[in-house]
Amino acid sequence: MTFVSATQATIPSYQRSTGTKFNALNWMRKLQTRKSLRGLTLQQLNDIGISEKAANAEAAKAFWQ
């Protein structure tokens, strides 16, 4: 397995070899969603049924996960 450097992270080549356009769109969606999660207050997280711990864990994930 080979690795490719991409902005402070390494992505296994098998993850980028198929559906590159789809992957890029999916990664962008994940980045935006996780950025939004970081901006929610505790009350807003409670309103949507997500604990602060779960939100922080999700927001901390790398964009390809």
mmCIF file as gemmi writes it, N, C-alpha and C atoms, coordinates in Angstrom:
data_model
loop_
_atom_site.group_PDB
_atom_site.id
_atom_site.type_symbol
_atom_site.label_atom_id
_atom_site.label_alt_id
_atom_site.label_comp_id
_atom_site.label_asym_id
_atom_site.label_entity_id
_atom_site.label_seq_id
_atom_site.pdbx_PDB_ins_code
_atom_site.Cartn_x
_atom_site.Cartn_y
_atom_site.Cartn_z
_atom_site.occupancy
_atom_site.B_iso_or_equiv
_atom_site.pdbx_formal_charge
_atom_site.auth_seq_id
_atom_site.auth_asym_id
_atom_site.pdbx_PDB_model_num
ATOM 1 N N . MET Axp A 1 ? 0.858 -1.163 0 1 0 ? 1 A 1
ATOM 2 C CA . MET Axp A 1 ? 0 0 0 1 0 ? 1 A 1
ATOM 3 C C . MET Axp A 1 ? 0.907 1.229 0 1 0 ? 1 A 1
ATOM 4 N N . THR Axp A 2 ? 0.584 2.205 -0.825 1 0 ? 2 A 1
ATOM 5 C CA . THR Axp A 2 ? 1.345 3.44 -0.866 1 0 ? 2 A 1
ATOM 6 C C . THR Axp A 2 ? 0.53 4.564 -0.25 1 0 ? 2 A 1
ATOM 7 N N . PHE Axp A 3 ? 1.227 5.575 0.229 1 0 ? 3 A 1
ATOM 8 C CA . PHE Axp A 3 ? 0.558 6.705 0.841 1 0 ? 3 A 1
ATOM 9 C C . PHE Axp A 3 ? 0.884 7.974 0.073 1 0 ? 3 A 1
ATOM 10 N N . VAL Axp A 4 ? -0.083 8.874 0.031 1 0 ? 4 A 1
ATOM 11 C CA . VAL Axp A 4 ? 0.063 10.134 -0.677 1 0 ? 4 A 1
ATOM 12 C C . VAL Axp A 4 ? -0.147 11.26 0.322 1 0 ? 4 A 1
ATOM 13 N N . SER Axp A 5 ? 0.762 12.209 0.356 1 0 ? 5 A 1
ATOM 14 C CA . SER Axp A 5 ? 0.637 13.329 1.281 1 0 ? 5 A 1
ATOM 15 C C . SER Axp A 5 ? -0.431 14.299 0.801 1 0 ? 5 A 1
ATOM 16 N N . ALA Axp A 6 ? -1.271 14.763 1.711 1 0 ? 6 A 1
ATOM 17 C CA . ALA Axp A 6 ? -2.311 15.737 1.363 1 0 ? 6 A 1
ATOM 18 C C . ALA Axp A 6 ? -2.596 16.616 2.568 1 0 ? 6 A 1
ATOM 19 N N . THR Axp A 7 ? -2.112 17.825 2.545 1 0 ? 7 A 1
ATOM 20 C CA . THR Axp A 7 ? -2.327 18.821 3.589 1 0 ? 7 A 1
ATOM 21 C C . THR Axp A 7 ? -2.301 18.245 5.002 1 0 ? 7 A 1
ATOM 22 N N . GLN Axp A 8 ? -1.128 17.944 5.466 1 0 ? 8 A 1
ATOM 23 C CA . GLN Axp A 8 ? -0.869 17.479 6.821 1 0 ? 8 A 1
ATOM 24 C C . GLN Axp A 8 ? -1.461 16.106 7.126 1 0 ? 8 A 1
ATOM 25 N N . ALA Axp A 9 ? -1.756 15.332 6.138 1 0 ? 9 A 1
ATOM 26 C CA . ALA Axp A 9 ? -2.308 14 6.371 1 0 ? 9 A 1
ATOM 27 C C . ALA Axp A 9 ? -1.844 13.068 5.265 1 0 ? 9 A 1
ATOM 28 N N . THR Axp A 10 ? -1.878 11.791 5.534 1 0 ? 10 A 1
ATOM 29 C CA . THR Axp A 10 ? -1.578 10.824 4.492 1 0 ? 10 A 1
ATOM 30 C C . THR Axp A 10 ? -2.822 9.998 4.225 1 0 ? 10 A 1
ATOM 31 N N . ILE Axp A 11 ? -3.097 9.806 2.964 1 0 ? 11 A 1
ATOM 32 C CA . ILE Axp A 11 ? -4.298 9.088 2.545 1 0 ? 11 A 1
ATOM 33 C C . ILE Axp A 11 ? -3.858 7.843 1.781 1 0 ? 11 A 1
ATOM 34 N N . PRO Axp A 12 ? -4.263 6.666 2.237 1 0 ? 12 A 1
ATOM 35 C CA . PRO Axp A 12 ? -3.912 5.462 1.486 1 0 ? 12 A 1
ATOM 36 C C . PRO Axp A 12 ? -4.402 5.562 0.048 1 0 ? 12 A 1
ATOM 37 N N . SER Axp A 13 ? -3.582 5.127 -0.895 1 0 ? 13 A 1
ATOM 38 C CA . SER Axp A 13 ? -3.923 5.277 -2.316 1 0 ? 13 A 1
ATOM 39 C C . SER Axp A 13 ? -5.205 4.539 -2.681 1 0 ? 13 A 1
ATOM 40 N N . TYR Axp A 14 ? -5.526 3.429 -2.002 1 0 ? 14 A 1
ATOM 41 C CA . TYR Axp A 14 ? -6.749 2.708 -2.342 1 0 ? 14 A 1
ATOM 42 C C . TYR Axp A 14 ? -7.985 3.536 -2.018 1 0 ? 14 A 1
ATOM 43 N N . GLN Axp A 15 ? -7.882 4.494 -1.104 1 0 ? 15 A 1
ATOM 44 C CA . GLN Axp A 15 ? -9.031 5.336 -0.771 1 0 ? 15 A 1
ATOM 45 C C . GLN Axp A 15 ? -9.241 6.441 -1.791 1 0 ? 15 A 1
ATOM 46 N N . ARG Axp A 16 ? -8.249 6.758 -2.595 1 0 ? 16 A 1
ATOM 47 C CA . ARG Axp A 16 ? -8.397 7.833 -3.557 1 0 ? 16 A 1
ATOM 48 C C . ARG Axp A 16 ? -8.402 7.34 -4.993 1 0 ? 16 A 1
ATOM 49 N N . SER Axp A 17 ? -8.212 6.036 -5.204 1 0 ? 17 A 1
ATOM 50 C CA . SER Axp A 17 ? -8.064 5.524 -6.556 1 0 ? 17 A 1
ATOM 51 C C . SER Axp A 17 ? -9.379 5.4 -7.321 1 0 ? 17 A 1
ATOM 52 N N . THR Axp A 18 ? -10.5 5.224 -6.634 1 0 ? 18 A 1
ATOM 53 C CA . THR Axp A 18 ? -11.778 5.089 -7.33 1 0 ? 18 A 1
ATOM 54 C C . THR Axp A 18 ? -12.725 6.188 -6.89 1 0 ? 18 A 1
ATOM 55 N N . GLY Axp A 19 ? -13.428 6.725 -7.834 1 0 ? 19 A 1
ATOM 56 C CA . GLY Axp A 19 ? -14.423 7.745 -7.515 1 0 ? 19 A 1
ATOM 57 C C . GLY Axp A 19 ? -13.833 8.994 -6.91 1 0 ? 19 A 1
ATOM 58 N N . THR Axp A 20 ? -12.76 9.496 -7.476 1 0 ? 20 A 1
ATOM 59 C CA . THR Axp A 20 ? -12.062 10.644 -6.902 1 0 ? 20 A 1
ATOM 60 C C . THR Axp A 20 ? -12.986 11.845 -6.734 1 0 ? 20 A 1
ATOM 61 N N . LYS Axp A 21 ? -13.818 12.114 -7.734 1 0 ? 21 A 1
ATOM 62 C CA . LYS Axp A 21 ? -14.737 13.247 -7.633 1 0 ? 21 A 1
ATOM 63 C C . LYS Axp A 21 ? -15.727 13.039 -6.495 1 0 ? 21 A 1
ATOM 64 N N . PHE Axp A 22 ? -16.258 11.829 -6.38 1 0 ? 22 A 1
ATOM 65 C CA . PHE Axp A 22 ? -17.181 11.521 -5.286 1 0 ? 22 A 1
ATOM 66 C C . PHE Axp A 22 ? -16.475 11.671 -3.951 1 0 ? 22 A 1
ATOM 67 N N . ASN Axp A 23 ? -15.263 11.137 -3.847 1 0 ? 23 A 1
ATOM 68 C CA . ASN Axp A 23 ? -14.518 11.239 -2.59 1 0 ? 23 A 1
ATOM 69 C C . ASN Axp A 23 ? -14.307 12.689 -2.2 1 0 ? 23 A 1
ATOM 70 N N . ALA Axp A 24 ? -13.914 13.511 -3.153 1 0 ? 24 A 1
ATOM 71 C CA . ALA Axp A 24 ? -13.667 14.922 -2.857 1 0 ? 24 A 1
ATOM 72 C C . ALA Axp A 24 ? -14.94 15.603 -2.361 1 0 ? 24 A 1
ATOM 73 N N . LEU Axp A 25 ? -16.057 15.34 -3.004 1 0 ? 25 A 1
ATOM 74 C CA . LEU Axp A 25 ? -17.318 15.93 -2.564 1 0 ? 25 A 1
ATOM 75 C C . LEU Axp A 25 ? -17.728 15.419 -1.191 1 0 ? 25 A 1
ATOM 76 N N . ASN Axp A 26 ? -17.527 14.137 -0.967 1 0 ? 26 A 1
ATOM 77 C CA . ASN Axp A 26 ? -17.857 13.536 0.326 1 0 ? 26 A 1
ATOM 78 C C . ASN Axp A 26 ? -16.975 14.126 1.428 1 0 ? 26 A 1
ATOM 79 N N . TRP Axp A 27 ? -15.69 14.278 1.149 1 0 ? 27 A 1
ATOM 80 C CA . TRP Axp A 27 ? -14.77 14.852 2.131 1 0 ? 27 A 1
ATOM 81 C C . TRP Axp A 27 ? -15.134 16.304 2.439 1 0 ? 27 A 1
ATOM 82 N N . MET Axp A 28 ? -15.505 17.06 1.412 1 0 ? 28 A 1
ATOM 83 C CA . MET Axp A 28 ? -15.898 18.456 1.627 1 0 ? 28 A 1
ATOM 84 C C . MET Axp A 28 ? -17.156 18.534 2.504 1 0 ? 28 A 1
ATOM 85 N N . ARG Axp A 29 ? -18.093 17.628 2.255 1 0 ? 29 A 1
ATOM 86 C CA . ARG Axp A 29 ? -19.314 17.59 3.07 1 0 ? 29 A 1
ATOM 87 C C . ARG Axp A 29 ? -18.974 17.278 4.52 1 0 ? 29 A 1
ATOM 88 N N . LYS Axp A 30 ? -18.09 16.3 4.725 1 0 ? 30 A 1
ATOM 89 C CA . LYS Axp A 30 ? -17.699 15.935 6.088 1 0 ? 30 A 1
ATOM 90 C C . LYS Axp A 30 ? -16.997 17.088 6.793 1 0 ? 30 A 1
ATOM 91 N N . LEU Axp A 31 ? -16.105 17.787 6.082 1 0 ? 31 A 1
ATOM 92 C CA . LEU Axp A 31 ? -15.428 18.938 6.668 1 0 ? 31 A 1
ATOM 93 C C . LEU Axp A 31 ? -16.427 20 7.108 1 0 ? 31 A 1
ATOM 94 N N . GLN Axp A 32 ? -17.392 20.311 6.25 1 0 ? 32 A 1
ATOM 95 C CA . GLN Axp A 32 ? -18.384 21.332 6.568 1 0 ? 32 A 1
ATOM 96 C C . GLN Axp A 32 ? -19.271 20.901 7.738 1 0 ? 32 A 1
ATOM 97 N N . THR Axp A 33 ? -19.697 19.651 7.732 1 0 ? 33 A 1
ATOM 98 C CA . THR Axp A 33 ? -20.551 19.148 8.808 1 0 ? 33 A 1
ATOM 99 C C . THR Axp A 33 ? -19.821 19.19 10.144 1 0 ? 33 A 1
ATOM 100 N N . ARG Axp A 34 ? -18.575 18.763 10.146 1 0 ? 34 A 1
ATOM 101 C CA . ARG Axp A 34 ? -17.795 18.752 11.395 1 0 ? 34 A 1
ATOM 102 C C . ARG Axp A 34 ? -17.479 20.16 11.862 1 0 ? 34 A 1
ATOM 103 N N . LYS Axp A 35 ? -17.257 21.074 10.933 1 0 ? 35 A 1
ATOM 104 C CA . LYS Axp A 35 ? -17.046 22.473 11.291 1 0 ? 35 A 1
ATOM 105 C C . LYS Axp A 35 ? -18.306 23.034 11.949 1 0 ? 35 A 1
ATOM 106 N N . SER Axp A 36 ? -19.451 22.689 11.388 1 0 ? 36 A 1
ATOM 107 C CA . SER Axp A 36 ? -20.731 23.137 11.953 1 0 ? 36 A 1
ATOM 108 C C . SER Axp A 36 ? -20.944 22.567 13.346 1 0 ? 36 A 1
ATOM 109 N N . LEU Axp A 37 ? -20.593 21.3 13.538 1 0 ? 37 A 1
ATOM 110 C CA . LEU Axp A 37 ? -20.732 20.675 14.858 1 0 ? 37 A 1
ATOM 111 C C . LEU Axp A 37 ? -19.937 21.425 15.909 1 0 ? 37 A 1
ATOM 112 N N . ARG Axp A 38 ? -18.724 21.845 15.544 1 0 ? 38 A 1
ATOM 113 C CA . ARG Axp A 38 ? -17.874 22.577 16.487 1 0 ? 38 A 1
ATOM 114 C C . ARG Axp A 38 ? -18.512 23.886 16.934 1 0 ? 38 A 1
ATOM 115 N N . GLY Axp A 39 ? -19.337 24.459 16.073 1 0 ? 39 A 1
ATOM 116 C CA . GLY Axp A 39 ? -19.938 25.754 16.374 1 0 ? 39 A 1
ATOM 117 C C . GLY Axp A 39 ? -21.232 25.694 17.16 1 0 ? 39 A 1
ATOM 118 N N . LEU Axp A 40 ? -21.747 24.504 17.408 1 0 ? 40 A 1
ATOM 119 C CA . LEU Axp A 40 ? -23.014 24.386 18.133 1 0 ? 40 A 1
ATOM 120 C C . LEU Axp A 40 ? -22.814 24.545 19.637 1 0 ? 40 A 1
ATOM 121 N N . THR Axp A 41 ? -23.777 25.174 20.263 1 0 ? 41 A 1
ATOM 122 C CA . THR Axp A 41 ? -23.75 25.298 21.721 1 0 ? 41 A 1
ATOM 123 C C . THR Axp A 41 ? -24.221 23.985 22.353 1 0 ? 41 A 1
ATOM 124 N N . LEU Axp A 42 ? -24.012 23.858 23.637 1 0 ? 42 A 1
ATOM 125 C CA . LEU Axp A 42 ? -24.459 22.66 24.349 1 0 ? 42 A 1
ATOM 126 C C . LEU Axp A 42 ? -25.975 22.507 24.243 1 0 ? 42 A 1
ATOM 127 N N . GLN Axp A 43 ? -26.703 23.607 24.328 1 0 ? 43 A 1
ATOM 128 C CA . GLN Axp A 43 ? -28.158 23.562 24.195 1 0 ? 43 A 1
ATOM 129 C C . GLN Axp A 43 ? -28.57 23.059 22.811 1 0 ? 43 A 1
ATOM 130 N N . GLN Axp A 44 ? -27.899 23.532 21.776 1 0 ? 44 A 1
ATOM 131 C CA . GLN Axp A 44 ? -28.219 23.093 20.412 1 0 ? 44 A 1
ATOM 132 C C . GLN Axp A 44 ? -27.904 21.609 20.236 1 0 ? 44 A 1
ATOM 133 N N . LEU Axp A 45 ? -26.799 21.152 20.803 1 0 ? 45 A 1
ATOM 134 C CA . LEU Axp A 45 ? -26.468 19.727 20.732 1 0 ? 45 A 1
ATOM 135 C C . LEU Axp A 45 ? -27.534 18.895 21.439 1 0 ? 45 A 1
ATOM 136 N N . ASN Axp A 46 ? -27.977 19.355 22.591 1 0 ? 46 A 1
ATOM 137 C CA . ASN Axp A 46 ? -29.041 18.65 23.318 1 0 ? 46 A 1
ATOM 138 C C . ASN Axp A 46 ? -30.326 18.617 22.49 1 0 ? 46 A 1
ATOM 139 N N . ASP Axp A 47 ? -30.629 19.709 21.804 1 0 ? 47 A 1
ATOM 140 C CA . ASP Axp A 47 ? -31.84 19.78 20.978 1 0 ? 47 A 1
ATOM 141 C C . ASP Axp A 47 ? -31.84 18.726 19.873 1 0 ? 47 A 1
ATOM 142 N N . ILE Axp A 48 ? -30.664 18.427 19.319 1 0 ? 48 A 1
ATOM 143 C CA . ILE Axp A 48 ? -30.605 17.435 18.241 1 0 ? 48 A 1
ATOM 144 C C . ILE Axp A 48 ? -30.21 16.047 18.741 1 0 ? 48 A 1
ATOM 145 N N . GLY Axp A 49 ? -30.063 15.917 20.053 1 0 ? 49 A 1
ATOM 146 C CA . GLY Axp A 49 ? -29.828 14.602 20.644 1 0 ? 49 A 1
ATOM 147 C C . GLY Axp A 49 ? -28.405 14.088 20.532 1 0 ? 49 A 1
ATOM 148 N N . ILE Axp A 50 ? -27.442 14.995 20.501 1 0 ? 50 A 1
ATOM 149 C CA . ILE Axp A 50 ? -26.035 14.589 20.423 1 0 ? 50 A 1
ATOM 150 C C . ILE Axp A 50 ? -25.321 15.096 21.666 1 0 ? 50 A 1
ATOM 151 N N . SER Axp A 51 ? -24.589 14.224 22.325 1 0 ? 51 A 1
ATOM 152 C CA . SER Axp A 51 ? -23.855 14.638 23.51 1 0 ? 51 A 1
ATOM 153 C C . SER Axp A 51 ? -22.635 15.462 23.104 1 0 ? 51 A 1
ATOM 154 N N . GLU Axp A 52 ? -22.149 16.265 24.032 1 0 ? 52 A 1
ATOM 155 C CA . GLU Axp A 52 ? -20.964 17.077 23.763 1 0 ? 52 A 1
ATOM 156 C C . GLU Axp A 52 ? -19.76 16.191 23.454 1 0 ? 52 A 1
ATOM 157 N N . LYS Axp A 53 ? -19.661 15.084 24.17 1 0 ? 53 A 1
ATOM 158 C CA . LYS Axp A 53 ? -18.56 14.141 23.955 1 0 ? 53 A 1
ATOM 159 C C . LYS Axp A 53 ? -18.617 13.54 22.546 1 0 ? 53 A 1
ATOM 160 N N . ALA Axp A 54 ? -19.804 13.139 22.104 1 0 ? 54 A 1
ATOM 161 C CA . ALA Axp A 54 ? -19.965 12.564 20.767 1 0 ? 54 A 1
ATOM 162 C C . ALA Axp A 54 ? -19.678 13.599 19.682 1 0 ? 54 A 1
ATOM 163 N N . ALA Axp A 55 ? -20.127 14.836 19.895 1 0 ? 55 A 1
ATOM 164 C CA . ALA Axp A 55 ? -19.883 15.897 18.924 1 0 ? 55 A 1
ATOM 165 C C . ALA Axp A 55 ? -18.391 16.194 18.815 1 0 ? 55 A 1
ATOM 166 N N . ASN Axp A 56 ? -17.713 16.254 19.947 1 0 ? 56 A 1
ATOM 167 C CA . ASN Axp A 56 ? -16.273 16.504 19.93 1 0 ? 56 A 1
ATOM 168 C C . ASN Axp A 56 ? -15.513 15.366 19.261 1 0 ? 56 A 1
ATOM 169 N N . ALA Axp A 57 ? -15.936 14.14 19.51 1 0 ? 57 A 1
ATOM 170 C CA . ALA Axp A 57 ? -15.284 12.982 18.886 1 0 ? 57 A 1
ATOM 171 C C . ALA Axp A 57 ? -15.474 13.015 17.367 1 0 ? 57 A 1
ATOM 172 N N . GLU Axp A 58 ? -16.665 13.352 16.921 1 0 ? 58 A 1
ATOM 173 C CA . GLU Axp A 58 ? -16.93 13.427 15.481 1 0 ? 58 A 1
ATOM 174 C C . GLU Axp A 58 ? -16.159 14.576 14.845 1 0 ? 58 A 1
ATOM 175 N N . ALA Axp A 59 ? -16.145 15.711 15.505 1 0 ? 59 A 1
ATOM 176 C CA . ALA Axp A 59 ? -15.459 16.888 14.964 1 0 ? 59 A 1
ATOM 177 C C . ALA Axp A 59 ? -13.947 16.685 14.9 1 0 ? 59 A 1
ATOM 178 N N . ALA Axp A 60 ? -13.407 15.816 15.733 1 0 ? 60 A 1
ATOM 179 C CA . ALA Axp A 60 ? -11.962 15.585 15.775 1 0 ? 60 A 1
ATOM 180 C C . ALA Axp A 60 ? -11.488 14.608 14.692 1 0 ? 60 A 1
ATOM 181 N N . LYS Axp A 61 ? -12.409 13.932 14.029 1 0 ? 61 A 1
ATOM 182 C CA . LYS Axp A 61 ? -12.027 12.951 13.008 1 0 ? 61 A 1
ATOM 183 C C . LYS Axp A 61 ? -11.394 13.64 11.808 1 0 ? 61 A 1
ATOM 184 N N . ALA Axp A 62 ? -10.501 12.925 11.155 1 0 ? 62 A 1
ATOM 185 C CA . ALA Axp A 62 ? -9.894 13.415 9.917 1 0 ? 62 A 1
ATOM 186 C C . ALA Axp A 62 ? -10.962 13.432 8.819 1 0 ? 62 A 1
ATOM 187 N N . PHE Axp A 63 ? -10.756 14.262 7.808 1 0 ? 63 A 1
ATOM 188 C CA . PHE Axp A 63 ? -11.78 14.432 6.781 1 0 ? 63 A 1
ATOM 189 C C . PHE Axp A 63 ? -12.083 13.184 5.987 1 0 ? 63 A 1
ATOM 190 N N . TRP Axp A 64 ? -11.165 12.244 5.909 1 0 ? 64 A 1
ATOM 191 C CA . TRP Axp A 64 ? -11.421 11.039 5.116 1 0 ? 64 A 1
ATOM 192 C C . TRP Axp A 64 ? -12.065 9.925 5.936 1 0 ? 64 A 1
ATOM 193 N N . GLN Axp A 65 ? -12.265 10.137 7.216 1 0 ? 65 A 1
ATOM 194 C CA . GLN Axp A 65 ? -12.865 9.101 8.069 1 0 ? 65 A 1
ATOM 195 C C . GLN Axp A 65 ? -14.368 9.246 8.123 1 0 ? 65 A 1
